């Protein structure tokens, strides 16, 4: 597959991170240099940061016999140009295929599925099972298990975001539904009844989600249920399936019924938002910025789980041929320690449940005593019972797929012909299927 096709969309549209793995003139792997008797372990990242500076210092204090060398393609604050992604991926892929390069790679923008299929990355399952320094009961296993590939742990994230779904709690009081199980078809029916009830009550015209073209909604729905339509291991697409055709028809129906609209709408007219939560405090910050009485919901689905989608901010993998695998694992193990997970500059939710619980508990106490302020300076009045729901959502989030951005771009571009009425769902599904398989087999 052409590597360059993967880069831009993942880095820009999914907004996972701009940090990627890279190379430098210092090489680890088979050519790890001697450094005064210390074992050298190299960690390759796209851009240096204060977090990596602190990580290197703290790790070497904990393991004085190991010299951790962070190799950064770009320095702190340096601008990353689009061509840098392609240059890096080509260099990193060449190094991995030859068994050279760094011992550990930050891999969020690398084609990890391909590398796993080619046995270029180390399966860390045995290391995880035998790790004595880790409190396994404290690990967010729902996240680690969700990120498994071919049944093995090849990548471990340093932090992650969650894709949430938020509704107007005041309006939702007027309708019965089960957001833990609802499909997009059921969501459309619920939204339609809400809109009719609001109009009847004189609240004005409302929309489930305005200012969103149907092809964009389709892309998001495919992202949420990616594994239904792309078998990354077998390199096969399934867009000619009844499920995908039905998805397109469901979307068109919601726009035809004006449940959704591509047009902007007046403030206060939106019933639902799809939003990204970056940290535990965002269970309060994001919903209460959107609505006075928000309701955090499970997202509608089409044959997949409705739990929150996991968006890794950073993810790390060990090169399969590194001669210092044991030492490289110590770096990964340290990344999962409370000390590293609590370092300033680490982005996203923690892989330690205790760290997330502590942050959420602090917010809870501040809300109770009336001192917690939203980003706009307002005070948030949050029912205390909601915090238990927030905790459950953190502990059960397990929706993740190793996405290929070019695949999502194909879906968006080709679906326009259906939503504009130029082609049938069957014709567009077949066209997307053919283009997807051609791409997968390049």
C-alpha positions as CSV (number, residue, x, y, z in Angstrom):
1,X,0.0,0.0,0.0
2,X,1.2,3.5,-0.7
3,X,2.4,4.9,2.6
4,X,1.9,8.5,1.7
5,X,-1.8,8.1,1.4
6,X,-2.3,7.5,5.1
7,X,-0.8,10.6,6.6
8,X,-2.8,13.8,6.3
9,X,-6.3,12.8,7.2
10,X,-5.4,10.9,10.3
11,X,-3.1,13.6,11.6
12,X,-5.4,16.5,10.7
13,X,-9.1,15.3,10.8
14,X,-9.0,12.8,13.6
15,X,-6.9,15.2,15.6
16,X,-5.2,12.4,17.4
17,X,-1.9,14.1,17.6
18,X,0.9,15.6,15.6
19,X,3.5,13.5,17.4
20,X,4.9,10.7,15.3
21,X,7.9,8.4,15.4
22,X,11.0,9.3,13.4
23,X,14.7,8.8,12.9
24,X,17.9,10.7,13.6
25,X,21.6,10.2,13.2
26,X,21.7,8.2,16.4
27,X,20.5,4.6,15.8
28,X,19.3,2.1,18.4
29,X,18.2,-1.4,17.4
30,X,21.0,-3.6,16.1
31,X,23.5,-0.7,16.3
32,X,22.9,0.5,19.9
33,X,26.1,2.3,21.0
34,X,28.0,1.6,24.2
35,X,27.7,4.6,26.6
36,X,30.0,4.1,29.6
37,X,28.7,0.7,30.4
38,X,25.0,1.8,30.2
39,X,22.6,0.1,27.9
40,X,21.3,2.6,25.3
41,X,17.6,2.5,24.5
42,X,16.4,4.9,21.8
43,X,12.9,6.3,21.6
44,X,12.0,7.9,18.2
45,X,9.3,10.6,18.1
46,X,8.3,13.1,15.5
47,X,8.5,16.2,17.7
48,X,10.3,16.7,21.0
49,X,8.4,18.1,24.0
50,X,8.7,19.0,27.6
51,X,7.0,15.7,28.4
52,X,9.8,13.8,26.6
53,X,12.5,15.8,28.3
54,X,10.9,15.0,31.7
55,X,10.3,11.4,30.8
56,X,14.0,10.9,29.9
57,X,15.2,12.5,33.1
58,X,12.8,10.6,35.4
59,X,13.4,7.3,33.7
60,X,17.2,7.5,34.0
61,X,16.8,8.4,37.7
62,X,14.8,5.2,38.2
63,X,17.1,3.1,35.9
64,X,20.6,4.5,36.2
65,X,22.0,1.6,34.2
66,X,20.0,2.6,31.1
67,X,20.6,5.6,28.9
68,X,17.3,6.6,27.3
69,X,17.9,8.7,24.2
70,X,14.9,10.5,22.7
71,X,15.4,11.0,19.0
72,X,13.2,13.8,17.7
73,X,12.7,14.6,14.0
74,X,11.6,18.1,15.0
75,X,12.6,20.1,18.1
76,X,10.2,21.7,20.6
77,X,8.0,24.3,18.9
78,X,9.3,23.6,15.4
79,X,6.7,23.6,12.6
80,X,5.9,20.3,11.0
81,X,5.3,20.6,7.3
82,X,3.0,18.1,5.4
83,X,6.0,16.6,3.6
84,X,7.6,15.7,6.9
85,X,5.0,13.0,7.5
86,X,5.8,11.3,4.2
87,X,9.6,11.6,4.8
88,X,9.3,10.2,8.2
89,X,7.1,7.2,7.2
90,X,9.4,6.2,4.4
91,X,12.5,6.4,6.7
92,X,10.9,4.6,9.6
93,X,9.5,1.9,7.4
94,X,12.9,1.3,5.8
95,X,14.6,1.2,9.2
96,X,12.1,-1.3,10.6
97,X,12.3,-3.6,7.6
98,X,16.1,-3.7,7.9
99,X,15.9,-4.3,11.7
100,X,17.7,-1.0,12.3
101,X,16.5,2.3,13.6
102,X,15.2,3.1,17.1
103,X,14.3,0.5,19.7
104,X,10.9,2.2,20.5
105,X,8.7,4.1,18.1
106,X,5.9,6.5,18.7
107,X,3.5,5.1,16.1
108,X,0.2,7.1,16.1
109,X,0.7,8.1,12.4
110,X,2.4,4.9,11.2
111,X,0.7,2.0,9.4
112,X,0.8,-0.2,12.5
113,X,-1.5,-2.9,11.1
114,X,0.9,-3.5,8.2
115,X,3.9,-3.5,10.5
116,X,2.2,-6.1,12.8
117,X,1.3,-8.3,9.8
118,X,5.0,-8.1,8.7
119,X,6.1,-9.0,12.2
120,X,8.1,-5.8,12.6
121,X,6.8,-5.0,16.0
122,X,7.1,-6.9,19.3
123,X,4.1,-8.5,21.0
124,X,4.2,-7.2,24.6
125,X,1.7,-9.6,26.1
126,X,4.2,-11.7,27.9
127,X,6.0,-8.6,29.3
128,X,2.6,-7.3,30.6
129,X,1.8,-10.6,32.3
130,X,5.1,-10.8,34.0
131,X,5.6,-7.1,34.9
132,X,6.1,-6.9,38.6
133,X,6.3,-3.1,38.8
134,X,2.8,-2.6,37.4
135,X,-0.4,-2.7,39.4
136,X,-2.4,-4.6,36.8
137,X,-5.7,-4.0,38.7
138,X,-5.1,-0.3,38.2
139,X,-4.5,-0.4,34.4
140,X,-7.2,0.7,32.1
141,X,-7.5,-2.8,30.5
142,X,-10.6,-1.8,28.6
143,X,-8.3,0.6,26.6
144,X,-5.3,-1.8,26.3
145,X,-7.5,-4.7,25.2
146,X,-9.3,-2.5,22.7
147,X,-6.0,-1.6,21.1
148,X,-4.9,-5.2,20.6
149,X,-4.1,-6.2,17.0
150,X,-4.2,-9.8,15.8
151,X,-4.8,-10.8,19.5
152,X,-1.6,-9.2,20.7
153,X,-0.5,-6.1,22.5
154,X,1.8,-4.3,20.0
155,X,1.0,-0.7,20.9
156,X,0.6,1.0,24.3
157,X,-0.8,4.5,24.4
158,X,0.6,7.2,26.7
159,X,-2.8,8.9,26.9
160,X,-6.1,9.0,25.0
161,X,-9.2,11.1,24.3
162,X,-12.8,9.9,24.2
163,X,-15.4,10.7,21.6
164,X,-18.6,11.5,23.5
165,X,-22.2,12.2,22.6
166,X,-24.1,14.9,24.5
167,X,-27.8,15.7,24.4
168,X,-30.1,18.5,25.7
169,X,-31.3,17.0,29.0
170,X,-34.3,19.2,29.2
171,X,-35.7,18.1,25.8
172,X,-34.8,14.5,26.4
173,X,-37.1,14.3,29.5
174,X,-40.0,14.2,27.0
175,X,-39.1,11.0,25.3
176,X,-38.3,7.4,26.3
177,X,-35.2,5.8,24.8
178,X,-32.2,3.5,25.8
179,X,-29.0,5.2,24.7
180,X,-27.0,2.1,25.7
181,X,-28.5,0.1,22.9
182,X,-30.0,2.6,20.4
183,X,-29.1,2.4,16.7
184,X,-29.0,5.3,14.3
185,X,-32.4,4.4,13.0
186,X,-33.8,4.5,16.5
187,X,-31.9,7.8,17.1
188,X,-33.6,9.3,14.0
189,X,-37.0,8.3,15.4
190,X,-36.2,9.8,18.8
191,X,-34.9,13.0,17.3
192,X,-37.9,13.4,15.1
193,X,-40.3,13.1,17.9
194,X,-38.3,15.5,20.0
195,X,-38.3,18.1,17.2
196,X,-42.1,17.7,16.8
197,X,-42.7,18.0,20.5
198,X,-40.5,21.2,20.8
199,X,-42.3,22.8,17.8
200,X,-45.7,21.9,19.4
201,X,-44.6,23.5,22.7
202,X,-43.6,26.7,20.8
203,X,-39.9,26.3,21.3
204,X,-39.1,26.9,17.7
205,X,-37.4,24.9,15.0
206,X,-34.7,22.5,16.3
207,X,-32.4,20.0,14.7
208,X,-30.7,16.9,16.0
209,X,-27.4,18.2,14.5
210,X,-27.2,21.2,12.1
211,X,-24.3,22.5,10.0
212,X,-23.2,19.0,9.1
213,X,-23.3,17.7,5.5
214,X,-24.5,14.1,5.1
215,X,-21.2,12.9,3.7
216,X,-19.4,14.1,6.8
217,X,-21.9,12.3,9.1
218,X,-21.4,9.2,7.0
219,X,-17.7,9.4,7.5
220,X,-18.1,9.7,11.3
221,X,-20.4,6.8,11.4
222,X,-18.0,4.7,9.4
223,X,-15.2,5.7,11.8
224,X,-17.3,4.5,14.7
225,X,-18.0,1.1,13.1
226,X,-14.8,0.8,11.0
227,X,-14.3,-2.9,11.6
228,X,-17.7,-3.7,10.1
229,X,-16.5,-2.4,6.8
230,X,-12.8,-2.9,6.7
231,X,-10.9,-6.1,7.6
232,X,-7.4,-4.7,8.1
233,X,-5.9,-8.2,8.7
234,X,-7.3,-9.7,5.5
235,X,-7.0,-6.4,3.6
236,X,-10.6,-6.5,2.4
237,X,-13.4,-4.0,2.3
238,X,-17.1,-4.7,2.9
239,X,-18.8,-1.6,1.7
240,X,-21.1,-3.5,-0.7
241,X,-22.8,-5.0,2.4
242,X,-26.5,-4.4,3.3
243,X,-25.3,-2.7,6.5
244,X,-23.5,0.0,4.6
245,X,-26.3,0.6,2.1
246,X,-28.7,0.8,5.0
247,X,-26.5,3.3,6.7
248,X,-26.5,5.6,3.7
249,X,-30.3,5.3,3.4
250,X,-30.8,6.1,7.1
251,X,-28.7,9.2,6.8
252,X,-30.6,10.4,3.7
253,X,-33.9,9.8,5.5
254,X,-32.8,12.0,8.5
255,X,-31.9,14.8,6.1
256,X,-35.1,14.4,4.0
257,X,-37.1,14.6,7.3
258,X,-35.0,17.7,8.4
259,X,-33.9,15.9,11.5
260,X,-30.4,16.8,10.3
261,X,-29.4,19.7,8.1
262,X,-26.3,20.9,6.3
263,X,-27.2,24.5,7.0
264,X,-26.2,26.5,10.1
265,X,-28.9,27.0,12.7
266,X,-29.6,29.5,15.4
267,X,-28.0,29.2,18.8
268,X,-29.9,26.9,21.0
269,X,-31.5,25.0,18.2
270,X,-29.1,22.0,18.4
271,X,-30.3,18.9,20.3
272,X,-27.1,16.8,20.2
273,X,-23.4,17.2,19.9
274,X,-20.6,14.8,19.1
275,X,-17.7,16.1,21.2
276,X,-14.2,15.1,22.2
277,X,-13.3,14.8,25.9
278,X,-9.6,15.3,26.5
279,X,-9.4,14.7,30.3
280,X,-11.7,13.7,33.2
281,X,-12.7,17.3,33.9
282,X,-14.2,17.5,30.4
283,X,-17.1,15.2,31.6
284,X,-18.2,18.6,33.1
285,X,-16.5,21.2,31.0
286,X,-17.8,20.0,27.6
287,X,-21.4,19.1,28.3
288,X,-22.1,22.1,30.6
289,X,-20.7,24.5,28.0
290,X,-23.1,23.1,25.4
291,X,-26.3,22.8,27.5
292,X,-27.6,24.1,30.9
293,X,-28.8,20.6,31.7
294,X,-26.8,18.2,29.5
295,X,-27.1,14.5,29.3
296,X,-24.0,12.5,28.5
297,X,-25.1,9.6,26.2
298,X,-23.8,6.5,24.5
299,X,-23.5,7.2,20.8
300,X,-26.0,5.6,18.4
301,X,-24.5,2.7,16.5
302,X,-25.1,0.3,13.6
303,X,-24.2,-3.2,14.7
304,X,-21.3,-2.1,16.9
305,X,-20.9,-1.1,20.5
306,X,-22.2,2.3,21.5
307,X,-19.5,2.9,24.0
308,X,-17.2,5.9,23.7
309,X,-14.6,5.8,20.9
310,X,-11.0,5.8,22.0
311,X,-8.6,8.2,20.3
312,X,-5.0,7.5,21.3
313,X,-3.0,10.7,21.6
314,X,0.4,8.9,21.6
315,X,1.1,5.2,21.1
316,X,4.4,3.3,21.5
317,X,5.7,0.1,20.0
318,X,8.9,-1.8,20.4
319,X,10.8,-2.9,17.3
320,X,10.7,-6.7,16.9
321,X,14.4,-7.0,16.2
322,X,15.8,-4.8,18.9
323,X,18.6,-6.5,20.9
324,X,17.6,-4.6,24.0
325,X,14.0,-5.7,24.2
326,X,14.1,-6.2,28.0
327,X,15.4,-2.7,28.5
328,X,12.9,-1.2,26.0
329,X,10.1,-2.9,27.9
330,X,11.3,-1.1,31.1
331,X,10.7,2.2,29.3
332,X,7.2,1.0,28.3
333,X,6.6,-0.1,31.9
334,X,7.7,3.2,33.2
335,X,5.4,5.0,30.8
336,X,2.6,3.1,32.6
337,X,3.8,4.1,36.0
338,X,2.0,6.7,38.2
339,X,5.1,8.9,38.0
340,X,5.1,9.0,34.2
341,X,1.3,9.2,33.9
342,X,1.3,12.2,36.2
343,X,4.1,14.1,34.4
344,X,3.1,17.6,33.1
345,X,2.6,17.7,29.4
346,X,1.2,14.1,29.1
347,X,-1.9,14.5,27.0
348,X,-5.3,12.9,27.5
349,X,-6.9,10.4,30.0
350,X,-4.4,8.3,31.9
351,X,-3.8,4.5,31.4
352,X,-4.1,4.3,35.2
353,X,-7.6,4.2,36.6
354,X,-6.4,5.7,39.9
355,X,-5.1,8.9,38.1
356,X,-8.4,9.4,36.3
357,X,-10.4,8.7,39.5
358,X,-8.3,11.2,41.4
359,X,-8.8,14.0,38.9
360,X,-12.6,13.3,38.6
361,X,-12.9,13.2,42.4
362,X,-11.2,16.6,42.7
363,X,-13.7,18.0,40.3
364,X,-16.5,16.3,42.2
365,X,-15.5,17.9,45.5
366,X,-15.2,21.4,43.9
367,X,-18.7,21.0,42.3
368,X,-20.1,20.0,45.7
369,X,-18.7,23.1,47.5
370,X,-19.5,25.4,44.6
371,X,-16.0,26.4,43.7
372,X,-15.7,24.6,40.4
373,X,-15.7,26.9,37.4
374,X,-16.4,26.1,33.8
375,X,-14.0,27.4,31.1
376,X,-16.3,30.4,30.6
377,X,-16.1,31.2,34.4
378,X,-19.6,30.0,35.2
379,X,-20.5,27.6,38.1
380,X,-21.5,24.1,37.1
381,X,-24.4,22.5,39.0
382,X,-23.9,18.8,38.4
383,X,-26.1,16.1,40.0
384,X,-23.8,14.0,42.3
385,X,-25.1,10.8,40.8
386,X,-23.8,11.7,37.4
387,X,-20.2,11.2,38.5
388,X,-20.8,7.5,38.9
389,X,-22.0,7.4,35.3
390,X,-18.9,9.3,34.2
391,X,-16.7,6.8,35.9
392,X,-18.5,3.9,34.3
393,X,-18.1,5.4,30.9
394,X,-14.3,5.8,31.4
395,X,-14.0,2.2,32.6
396,X,-16.0,0.7,29.8
397,X,-14.9,2.7,26.7
398,X,-13.7,0.1,24.3
399,X,-14.6,1.3,20.8
400,X,-11.4,1.5,18.7
401,X,-10.2,0.6,15.2
402,X,-6.9,1.1,13.6
403,X,-8.2,3.6,11.0
404,X,-6.9,4.2,7.5
405,X,-7.6,7.9,6.6
406,X,-7.6,7.3,2.9
407,X,-10.4,4.8,3.3
408,X,-12.5,7.4,5.1
409,X,-11.7,9.9,2.4
410,X,-13.0,7.5,-0.3
411,X,-16.3,7.1,1.5
412,X,-16.8,10.8,1.9
413,X,-15.9,11.7,-1.7
414,X,-17.9,8.9,-3.5
415,X,-21.0,9.2,-1.2
416,X,-21.7,12.7,-2.5
417,X,-23.2,11.2,-5.7
418,X,-25.8,9.3,-3.6
419,X,-26.8,12.2,-1.3
420,X,-27.1,14.5,-4.3
421,X,-29.5,12.0,-6.0
422,X,-27.1,11.3,-8.9
423,X,-26.7,7.6,-8.1
424,X,-28.4,4.9,-6.1
425,X,-27.1,3.5,-2.8
426,X,-26.3,0.3,-4.6
427,X,-24.3,2.0,-7.2
428,X,-22.3,4.1,-4.7
429,X,-21.7,1.2,-2.4
430,X,-20.3,-0.8,-5.3
431,X,-18.1,2.1,-6.4
432,X,-16.7,2.6,-2.9
433,X,-16.1,-1.1,-2.6
434,X,-14.1,-1.3,-5.8
435,X,-12.0,1.8,-5.0
436,X,-11.4,0.6,-1.4
437,X,-10.2,-2.9,-2.5
438,X,-8.0,-1.3,-5.2
439,X,-6.5,0.9,-2.6
440,X,-6.0,-2.0,-0.1
441,X,-4.2,-4.1,-2.7
442,X,-1.9,-1.4,-4.1
